[in-house]
Amino acid sequence: KEAVVVLQAPQRPASRTFTAPAPVRTRPATAEGTGSNLVSRDLYAEVASAIVSISTPNEPNASGFILDDKGHIVTAWHVINGVTEADVSFMGISGSTRSYKARVIKYNKFHDLALLQLINPPEGIQPISVGSDTLPDAGAKVRVFGQKNGEIWATDDAVVTRISPHFTWFSKNNVIHRGEVLQVDLPQEGREVGSLVTSMDYQMLGMKSFTGSQTGRTYAVTVRMIKDFVTSN
């Protein structure tokens, strides 16, 4: 049976109020030997705080991730297809149901990628750290963050089964997409639209675009594609 873990936002002191996740920074190792555990927990919290929930008429329970402190958000094109704005909420707001408006800045339909920007970004938003372009080999374990089967901000461990440089897939109404994707095997079929795929030490590897209808496998556009899309005119 698949285990689903719901990510919880870090608890904050009662005397302070945040409208969005407070930045999380990793701590150096200590002489007591507990530093590695502290770093691991901080990295986990940092990635989790960069995940956002996106709601549109197409996808009421999609996900994306914060790219920078200016409020840019990356998600899948099919999430925002036909709309100019989306509602965004943050994992890091403990117990809050407030959402923020984001406008669509640009998209690449062929690669199933979209860039949004928060209209009035709250203070303290936590962007994801975009690391190396190096991709894992088949058989490597990875983590998938996002929304799954009704669980908000969940995570699963998975395994990369292959990397396809020129993969072709289809979204609704037989819209064709093509690009470099990671094929990831999860324990069972999930619904992590726009989810983040990271290495086991939380380095970004890609973002989910779709799930195989027969296999339940996750297919994620790679970090290299995301970087090219974000920096392109």
Salt bridges, closest charged atoms under 4 A:
GLU2 OE2 - LYS148 NZ 1.40
ASP42 OD2 - ARG27 NE 2.90
ASP68 OD2 - HIS72 ND1 2.96
ASP87 OD1 - LYS101 NZ 2.80
ASP112 OD2 - HIS78 ND1 2.88
ASP133 OD1 - LYS227 NZ 2.80
ASP156 OD2 - LYS148 NZ 2.40
ASP157 OD1 - ARG143 NE 3.37
GLU180 OE2 - ARG224 NH2 2.63
ASP185 OD1 - ARG217 NE 2.69
GLU192 OE2 - LYS148 NZ 4.00
GLU192 OE1 - LYS208 NZ 3.03
